Amino acid sequence: MKISFSTLGCPGWSWEDMLSTAKDIGFDGVEVRGIGNELYVPKVKHFSNDNIELTKKKLSKIGLEIPCLTSACFLFDKENIDKHIKEGIDYINLAEKLGTPYIRVLGDAQPQPSDIDIDFVVKNLKNLAAAAKEKGVKLLVETNGVFADSKVMKSLLDKVDSDSVGVLWDIHHPVRFFNESLEYTYGNLKEHICFVHIKDSIMMDGTVKYKMTGYGDIPVKQAVELLNQNGYNGYVSLEWVKRWCLDLEEPGIVFAHFAGYMKSII
């Protein structure tokens, strides 16, 4: 099992800061969800045609990977679907160039479930999956919103029926919003889980309050142990949502704590 952090957790850092911290603390990779003020990863200067080979060489030299490009490709957004399909294609093309195996896409916008036309998501996911297959990359739908209900997610995967589509298991959302046990979620999705997001939280006055790993009531340790016991050898990635919640603790502290916490379990 390998560990990474999402760049969502360090919005004020440069790419160089991210790489040096990841190497120094002992991470295996960096999940890219924007750098600096640029959230649209294909537009990040380090991944431009002029710079991408240099970026790849630097990553290889220091022993780091980019295991997942995390897009805001909203496959449910009927009003803007052409824009989102284009985003998906842009991310697919970049992933092929980088040698990154996975791209996160979303079937629902917010962690809390909303009213989604699932058949519309199925249609768009099928179309994008065909493009992903051509480039040898895989789209991962996150257990987010209505798709944090693992039965709904399993139904989506069955309808799409593509080897180029899998699951990004955010362990937080099925527990927090659907009260699912880890065993239930894993039992429904285990054949499709390719990447894992780690978040911890507590509920305070009816609101989710994110906490450092192990300081909330999400069963993070048990989730990692469950994955370990079942031979999962992919990434578990810290999604510290500091870009959206600036009052959260600073990334240097949180990332180091996460790395130590994960390694003690793994």
Sequence and secondary structure as in RCSB ss.txt:
>XXXX:A:sequence
MKISFSTLGCPGWSWEDMLSTAKDIGFDGVEVRGIGNELYVPKVKHFSNDNIELTKKKLSKIGLEIPCLTSACFL
FDKENIDKHIKEGIDYINLAEKLGTPYIRVLGDAQPQPSDIDIDFVVKNLKNLAAAAKEKGVKLLVETNGVFADS
KVMKSLLDKVDSDSVGVLWDIHHPVRFFNESLEYTYGNLKEHICFVHIKDSIMMDGTVKYKMTGYGDIPVKQAVE
LLNQNGYNGYVSLEWVKRWCLDLEEPGIVFAHFAGYMKSII
>XXXX:A:secstr
 EEEEEGGG TT  HHHHHHHHHHHT SEEEBS BTTB  GGG GGGSTTTHHHHHHHHHHHT B  EEEEEEET
T GGGHHHHHHHHHHHHHHHHHHT  EEEEESSSSSS     HHHHHHHHHHHHHHHHHHT EEEEES GGGGSH
HHHHHHHHHH  TTEEEEEESHHHHHHH   HHHHHHHHTTTEEEEEE EEEEETTEEEEESTTSSSS HHHHHH
HHHHTT  SEEEE   TTT TTS  HHHHHHHHHHHHHHH 
